[in-house]
Amino acid sequence: MSTPFSMEWKMITEGQEKRINAEDNIFEITFDGYKIFPIEEMIEIKRHPDADLIGSGKVVELVFKNQQTTCKYQLISLYSVN
């Protein structure tokens, strides 16, 4: 059975992100399935699908492995307190 993939233009974190570099505001999150995000382009970041924006960021790395996508992104601007 093949793993579905989707092209995403906003990131929904569901609170699962982990800060991996505080100095550069780099976060990492893993999604089930394969999700393709634009690299080095500004995208919206939300905690839940119908919630307000947390901020905006840019994806700096995507890794597809074991039917999961691991995404590293840099938070560029924060619109609300985490």
N, C-alpha and C positions, 0 to 999 in steps of 0.2 A: 504494500500500500504506500502510495507516495505522500509526502508531506506537503500540505497546501502552503502557498506563499501569498503575500499581499504587499502592495505598495502603499506606504503610509506617509501622510503629510503632516500629521501631528502625533505626538507621543503621549500615550495614556499610561501613567506609571503605577497606578493603584497603590502607591506608597512603597513599592518594592525596590526603588533605586537605592544604591549604596554610593556614598561619596568615597572616591578612591584617591583624589588629589585635591586637598583643600586650597592650596595656593592658586591653582588654575581653575577651580570650580569644575573638576571633572567627576562625572558620575558614571556608574555602570548599572545596567539592568538587563535581565534575561527574560525573553519572551518564549512561550511555546510556539512551535511552528517557525516558519521563515518569514520575516518581515523585512522589507526593503525600505530604507529611508534615504532621502537625498543626503549625500555627503557634503560637508562644508557649506551647507545652505541653512538659513534660519528656518526653524520649525517651531510650532506651538507646543508647549508642554503643559499637560493637565494631569491632575491627580486621578480624576474620574471622568467618564465620557460627558456627563452633563454638569460638571463643575466649572467654575471660572478658571481662567488660565493661571498657572503658577508663574509662568514666565516664557522666555524663548531661549533657544539654544541651538547648537549645531552639532550634528553627529560627526565624530572624528574617527570612529572605527566600528566596523560590523564584522562579526564572526558567526558563520553558519556551521553548526556542529551538532550531531546527535538530535536532530529534529528540533533544535532551538536556535534562537538568534540572541547573541550577546552584543549589546550596543553600548559603546562608550560615547558620552556626549558632554559638551562643555555648556554649562549654564551661563548664558551671556547676560540676560537681564531677568531680575526677579520682580514679579508684580505683586506678590503677596508673601506673607511670612509662612514658612514651612510648618 
